[in-house]
Amino acid sequence: MGTTAALTSIAAALATDVVVPDDWGCCGFAGDRGMLHPELTASATAAEAAEVRRAEHDLYLSSNRTCELGLSRATGMRYEHALQALERATRAG
């Protein structure tokens, strides 16, 4: 969707190493579909989730709220919006 470069730039401001999974793609959550049919997300994220679980990272970022939900469920890691992480890192005080 054209957001990979922007998301990678934000992540680079937050981390020394930025990893974009080789198997990244649509999580298949599709609005509310992932809540009603979790098997869609499980299938769509199987390869990416396996890759993500092979290494531990300090942050797991997304640019979409429903993707955060889908990827968090698929990987067992806590995904958050990249801008939330950036705001937290740059908050005064």
Secondary structure, 3 states (H helix, E strand, C coil): CCCHHHHHHHHHHHCCCCCCCCCCCCCCCCCCHHHHCHHHHHHHHHHHHHHHHCCCCCCEEECCHHHHHHHHHHHCCCEEEHHHHHHHHHCCC
